[in-house]
Amino acid sequence: ASTSSSAAVGAPRRSAPRAGPAAERAYDPRAYRRELGSKPNYNRRVVDDESAMNLMEEHGVGYSKKGLVAQMREGDNTHQEGEVKVVLAKSYGFCWGVERAVQMAYEARRRFPDERLHITNEIIHNPSVNGRLKEMGVNFIQETEEGKDFSGVGKGDVVILPAFGASVHEMKLMDDRGANIVDTTCPWVSKVWNAVANYDKKNYTSVVHGKWQHEETVATASFAGIYLIVKNEAEAQYVIDYIHNGGDKTEFMAKFKNAVSENFDPDVDLQSIGIANQTTMLKGETEMLGKLFEKAMMEKYGPENLKEHFTVLDTICDATQERQDAMYELVEEKVDIMIVAGGFNSSKTSPLQE
């Protein structure tokens, strides 16, 4: 059963074997990333290499600078071809973080023309873009039953971290092997990492709105200490019911077996929580789930004690929401067909198609 509302108020005491806050652990992920950022083998800067940007234009993997889309952007977002009218969404194409990541990958190939290039995952969820990188000789690290196979990465090789980021453990492994690291992680994703690390330091459990198997959320979890990942409102409500009423711990752990930190205990680790999100989730959904958890903690512990049991830092990226809003605006007038350009396996593209 969960702790009753009459229990002593304050930051929860966690059992000794459990991974405590970052300050109590020998290994601090955020401190290590800061240390890595000062090393000569690490780079996260965009240099605006003209030849790399021209190649992106030729490959059609960035914002069009002279094609039809560029012409539509300069006008009123429409194009007339005979009896066919094409209307471009006001919010269209790669978000800033994705555009930046792809450009950095192209620049890495230019900067290291003779070295072996690897990438820890798809740069973004777009088969065309990933296909272009393969054509340029970038090796995609393969996933095996035992995990990712980094055996082919050697000293002096170049390893690209994708827009979604990579776990801090992967970063350390690449650094220990003497690889050059090109970190294309979107700054908005890094903002989420800082948030969950901050929650951990202050003894809050991170409740992450996201998909536990998504690369970005895997990376976020590596910075979080104690965490729980919820995908949608139904899962959030299940957790809230447990916070209020307790329940079957075995059932809870079976339901979230892949979505919790090691040694997670719902009877202990849900007493104080901080909200974070996978940046590709809808802004409105994350805000709604945050309000549900805030209300739950207020009801359980009282408004006067809310700050000790609930916290939230703004880690929301607007890009996904903006593109969905723009799509709805397109269909305010009748259209005969909607064309969605993007990767079929993308968390941003699939909802647009739906």
Secondary structure, DSSP 4 states (H G I P E B T S, - for coil): -PPPTTSPPSSPPPPTTS---GGGSS--HHHHHHHHHTSTTEE------HHHHHHHHHHT-S--SSSHHHHHHHTTSEEEETTEEEE--SS-S--HHHHHHHHHHHHHHHH-SSS-EEESS-SSS-HHHHHHHHHTTEEEPPEETTEE--TT--TT-EEEE-TT---HHHHHHHHHTT-EEEE---HHHHHHHHHHHHHHHTTPEEEEES-TTSHHHHHHHHHHSSEEEE-SHHHHHHHHHHHHH---HHHHHHHTTTSB-TT--TTTTTSSEEEEE-TTS-HHHHHHHHHHHHHHHHHHH-GGGHHHHEEE-----SHHHHHHHHHHHHTTS--S-----S-TT-TTHHHHH-
